[in-house]
Amino acid sequence: MKGTSSATSHKTAPAARREIDYSLIIAPAALVVCVIFFTIMNPRFISLDNLMNILRQGGPLFIVSFGLVGVILIGSIDISSDGLLSLAGVSAVMLANIVQDGGGWLSVLLGTGIGLVFGVFMGFLVSYVRLPSFLVTYGTSTICRGIALIVSGGIAQNTMFVQFKKLGSGSVGFLPTLAIFAAVILIFMVVLTTKTKYGRSLYAMGSNERVAGLCGLPTRKYKMIAFTVAGACTGLAGVLMSARLGAGTHSQGQGMSLDAIAAVVMGGTSLSGGKGSVTRTITGVFVILMLNNGLNLMGVSPHVQILVKGIVVILAVAASSDWKSKDIVK
């Protein structure tokens, strides 16, 4: 018996050491493949101008994805970004047109505030009323898009005020302002999730929310905060998206929710919660952005782009997901 036990332990120990977490290498591998393939197809893909363009266009996706990490860490989901981006963007442009030259930062505060309020709303329904996060966030997205449609009259709200537009199209040195905003949110989220009791508790809640509650963690409060932070980040992203476009429309932001979820999961954050990080999400976002940009440079039609991106995202997310978990979304 001892010999059998010893032999088994000798076999399993090296196997355990050799076990690889493939979810951590999917996004880097996909990123390398994208860079090599699109550079071969069009050498301009790797040019500095194009890389800066990717950062400028991808700023809102970075911000939404960073904010979303906390929600997914606890095993919940948030698909409200599509509608919330449109409401925050339309509201910001309308305020900028009223206040004019002083409307830049006021619009940022308004859009972020709108996102924060709806984040509190969603967090309350999920945490205290105990409604499913998928249904709550889907309904919130629909409400936000409906409000954006009503206040805009279904017409694109354009703005010509330079101060507001510079928030999305300006640069500091060679860095786009959108990239700087994304970097600030990245630092904030890294500190929040790794250096605070709240952030460390997200991992415990994602692993086992019931046990975390029995250990004295205020799980409802922390879950509400996670949705609030995600909402505020989405509101900010909506303002910056409108600033880059110079307009706010009720249709902007379509598809952003699924892109952000795909980026977070490809970056190694488990849909079942309890595992992941904000920094690894960067790679997942770059995969989505480079896929969009590379297909554009190749002249691929928008309809085919949607098909190709959908296939790639499904394959990447399937390969990086933790299918052993019985409880994927809470």
C-alpha positions in Angstrom: 0.0 0.0 0.0 2.8 2.4 0.9 4.6 1.6 -2.3 1.5 2.2 -4.4 0.8 5.5 -2.6 4.4 6.6 -3.0 4.4 5.7 -6.7 1.1 7.6 -7.2 2.4 10.7 -5.5 5.6 10.6 -7.6 3.5 10.5 -10.8 1.0 13.2 -9.9 3.5 15.7 -8.4 5.4 16.3 -11.7 2.1 16.3 -13.6 0.7 19.0 -11.3 3.9 21.0 -11.8 3.5 20.7 -15.6 -0.1 21.8 -15.6 -0.5 25.0 -17.7 -3.2 27.6 -17.4 -4.0 27.9 -21.1 -6.4 30.8 -20.4 -3.3 33.0 -19.7 -1.7 32.3 -23.1 -4.7 32.5 -25.4 -4.8 36.3 -25.8 -1.0 36.8 -26.2 -0.9 34.0 -28.8 -3.9 35.5 -30.7 -2.3 38.9 -30.5 1.0 37.6 -32.0 -0.9 35.8 -34.8 -2.9 39.0 -35.6 0.2 41.2 -35.8 2.1 38.8 -38.0 -0.9 38.1 -40.3 -2.1 41.6 -40.8 1.5 42.9 -41.2 2.0 40.5 -44.0 -1.3 41.4 -45.6 -0.6 45.2 -45.2 2.8 46.5 -43.9 1.1 49.7 -43.0 -0.6 47.8 -40.1 2.5 48.0 -38.0 3.3 51.7 -38.7 3.3 54.2 -35.8 0.5 56.2 -37.3 -1.8 53.1 -37.4 -0.8 52.0 -33.9 -1.7 55.5 -32.6 -5.0 55.3 -34.5 -5.7 51.9 -32.8 -5.1 53.5 -29.4 -7.3 56.4 -30.3 -10.2 54.3 -31.6 -9.8 51.8 -28.8 -9.8 54.1 -25.8 -13.5 53.6 -25.0 -13.2 49.8 -25.3 -10.2 49.8 -22.9 -12.1 51.9 -20.3 -15.3 49.8 -20.5 -13.3 46.5 -20.3 -11.3 47.7 -17.3 -14.4 48.7 -15.4 -16.1 45.4 -16.3 -13.3 43.2 -14.7 -14.7 43.7 -11.2 -18.2 42.6 -12.2 -16.9 39.4 -13.9 -14.5 38.7 -11.0 -17.6 38.2 -8.8 -19.1 35.9 -11.4 -21.8 38.3 -12.6 -22.2 39.8 -16.0 -22.9 43.3 -17.4 -24.2 43.9 -20.9 -25.5 47.4 -20.3 -22.6 49.2 -22.0 -24.3 49.5 -25.4 -27.2 51.6 -24.2 -25.3 53.4 -21.5 -22.7 54.5 -23.9 -25.3 56.1 -26.1 -27.1 57.9 -23.3 -23.9 59.3 -21.8 -22.6 60.4 -25.2 -25.8 62.1 -26.3 -26.2 63.8 -22.9 -22.6 65.0 -23.0 -22.8 66.5 -26.5 -26.1 68.3 -25.6 -24.5 69.8 -22.5 -21.4 70.9 -24.5 -23.7 72.6 -27.0 -25.5 74.5 -24.2 -22.4 75.5 -22.1 -20.2 75.8 -25.2 -16.6 76.6 -24.5 -16.8 75.5 -20.9 -18.6 72.3 -21.6 -15.7 69.9 -22.0 -15.0 68.7 -18.4 -18.6 69.4 -17.4 -19.7 66.9 -20.0 -17.2 64.4 -18.6 -18.7 64.8 -15.2 -22.3 64.5 -16.5 -21.6 61.3 -18.6 -19.6 59.7 -15.8 -22.4 60.6 -13.3 -25.1 59.1 -15.5 -23.1 55.9 -15.7 -22.5 55.9 -11.9 -26.3 56.4 -11.2 -27.3 53.5 -13.5 -24.5 51.4 -12.0 -25.9 52.0 -8.5 -29.4 51.1 -9.9 -28.1 47.8 -11.5 -26.0 47.0 -8.4 -29.0 47.4 -6.1 -31.3 45.2 -8.2 -28.6 42.5 -8.5 -27.4 42.7 -4.9 -30.4 43.4 -2.8 -33.4 42.5 -4.9 -31.4 39.4 -6.1 -32.4 39.7 -9.8 -30.2 38.0 -12.4 -27.4 40.3 -13.6 -27.9 39.4 -17.2 -31.6 40.4 -17.2 -31.0 43.5 -15.1 -28.2 44.8 -17.3 -30.0 43.9 -20.6 -33.0 45.8 -19.4 -30.9 48.8 -18.3 -29.2 48.9 -21.7 -32.6 49.1 -23.4 -33.9 51.8 -21.0 -30.8 53.9 -21.6 -31.0 53.6 -25.4 -34.7 54.5 -25.2 -33.9 57.6 -23.2 -31.2 58.6 -25.6 -33.6 58.2 -28.5 -36.2 60.4 -26.8 -33.9 63.2 -25.7 -32.1 63.4 -29.1 -35.3 63.0 -31.1 -33.7 60.2 -33.0 -31.3 62.8 -34.6 -27.5 62.8 -34.2 -26.4 65.5 -31.8 -23.4 67.2 -33.4 -21.0 69.6 -31.8 -18.3 71.9 -33.1 -16.8 73.0 -29.8 -13.1 72.4 -29.9 -12.6 72.0 -26.1 -15.1 69.1 -26.1 -13.8 67.4 -29.3 -10.2 67.6 -28.0 -11.1 65.2 -25.2 -11.4 62.5 -27.9 -9.3 63.6 -30.8 -6.4 65.5 -29.1 -3.0 64.3 -28.0 -0.3 65.0 -25.5 3.0 64.6 -27.3 2.5 61.6 -29.5 0.0 59.9 -27.2 -3.7 60.3 -27.9 -5.7 61.8 -25.0 -8.0 58.7 -25.2 -5.0 56.5 -24.4 -4.1 58.7 -21.4 -7.7 58.4 -20.1 -7.5 54.7 -20.5 -4.1 54.6 -18.7 -5.6 56.5 -15.7 -8.5 54.1 -15.5 -6.1 51.2 -15.7 -4.1 52.4 -12.8 -7.2 53.2 -10.8 -8.6 49.7 -11.4 -5.3 47.9 -10.7 -5.0 49.7 -7.3 -8.7 49.1 -6.5 -8.6 45.3 -7.3 -5.1 44.5 -5.8 -4.4 47.0 -3.0 -7.7 47.3 -1.2 -9.8 45.0 1.0 -12.7 45.5 -1.5 -10.6 44.4 -4.4 -9.3 41.3 -2.7 -12.8 40.4 -1.6 -14.0 40.3 -5.2 -11.8 37.2 -5.7 -13.2 35.5 -2.6 -16.8 36.3 -3.7 -16.2 35.0 -7.2 -14.8 31.7 -5.8 -17.7 31.2 -3.3 -20.0 34.1 -2.5 -21.8 32.2 0.3 -18.5 31.3 2.1 -17.3 34.9 1.7 -20.5 36.1 3.3 -20.1 33.7 6.2 -16.6 35.0 6.7 -18.0 38.5 7.4 -17.5 40.1 4.0 -20.3 42.6 3.0 -21.0 40.8 -0.3 -24.1 42.7 -1.2 -22.3 46.1 -0.7 -19.2 45.0 -2.7 -21.3 43.6 -5.5 -23.2 46.9 -5.7 -19.8 48.8 -5.8 -18.6 46.6 -8.7 -21.6 47.5 -10.8 -21.3 51.1 -9.8 -17.6 51.3 -10.9 -18.4 49.5 -14.2 -21.3 51.9 -14.9 -19.1 55.0 -14.2 -16.4 53.7 -16.5 -18.9 53.1 -19.2 -20.4 56.6 -18.8 -16.9 58.1 -19.2 -16.3 56.0 -22.2 -19.5 57.2 -23.8 -18.5 60.8 -23.4 -15.0 60.2 -24.9 -16.5 58.2 -27.8 -18.8 61.2 -28.7 -15.9 63.6 -28.3 -13.8 61.6 -30.8 -16.7 61.4 -33.3 -17.8 65.0 -32.6 -21.4 63.8 -32.2 -23.6 61.7 -30.0 -26.2 59.3 -31.4 -28.7 56.9 -29.9 -27.1 54.1 -31.9 -23.5 54.6 -30.8 -21.8 51.8 -28.8 -23.6 48.9 -30.4 -21.7 45.7 -29.9 -19.4 47.2 -27.2 -20.7 45.0 -24.4 -19.9 41.8 -26.1 -16.5 43.1 -27.3 -15.6 44.1 -23.7 -16.7 40.8 -22.2 -14.8 38.9 -24.9 -11.7 41.0 -24.2 -11.9 40.5 -20.4 -12.4 36.7 -20.8 -9.6 36.4 -23.4 -7.4 38.2 -20.9 -7.8 35.3 -18.5 -10.6 36.5 -16.3 -13.0 33.5 -15.7 -16.7 34.0 -16.4 -17.4 31.9 -13.3 -15.5 34.5 -11.2 -12.6 34.3 -8.7 -9.8 34.5 -11.2 -8.4 37.2 -13.4 -6.7 40.6 -13.5 -7.1 44.1 -15.0 -3.7 44.1 -16.5 -4.2 40.9 -18.5 -7.3 42.5 -20.0 -5.1 44.8 -22.0 -4.0 41.9 -24.2 -7.6 40.8 -24.8 -8.6 44.4 -25.8 -5.7 44.6 -28.2 -6.8 41.4 -29.9 -10.3 42.9 -30.6 -8.9 46.2 -31.7 -6.3 44.8 -34.1 -8.8 42.4 -35.5 -11.1 45.3 -36.4 -8.3 47.5 -37.7 -6.6 44.8 -39.7 -9.8 43.7 -41.4 -10.5 47.3 -42.3 -7.0 47.8 -43.8 -7.6 44.6 -45.9 -10.7 46.2 -47.3 -13.0 43.4 -45.9 -16.7 44.4 -46.0 -18.3 45.3 -42.7 -20.7 42.3 -43.0 -17.8 39.8 -43.4 -15.9 41.6 -40.6 -18.7 40.8 -38.2 -18.7 37.2 -39.2 -14.9 36.8 -38.9 -14.7 38.6 -35.6 -17.5 36.5 -34.2 -15.8 33.3 -35.1 -12.5 34.4 -33.7 -14.0 35.7 -30.5 -16.0 32.5 -29.9 -12.9 30.3 -30.5 -10.7 32.4 -28.2 -13.2 32.7 -25.4 -14.1 29.0 -25.6 -10.4 28.1 -25.4 -9.8 30.4 -22.4 -13.0 29.7 -20.4 -13.2 27.6 -17.3 -15.7 24.9 -18.3 -15.2 23.0 -15.1 -17.3 25.5 -13.2 -20.9 24.6 -12.6 -22.0 28.2 -12.0 -20.9 30.4 -14.9 -22.9 33.6 -14.3 -24.4 34.7 -11.0 
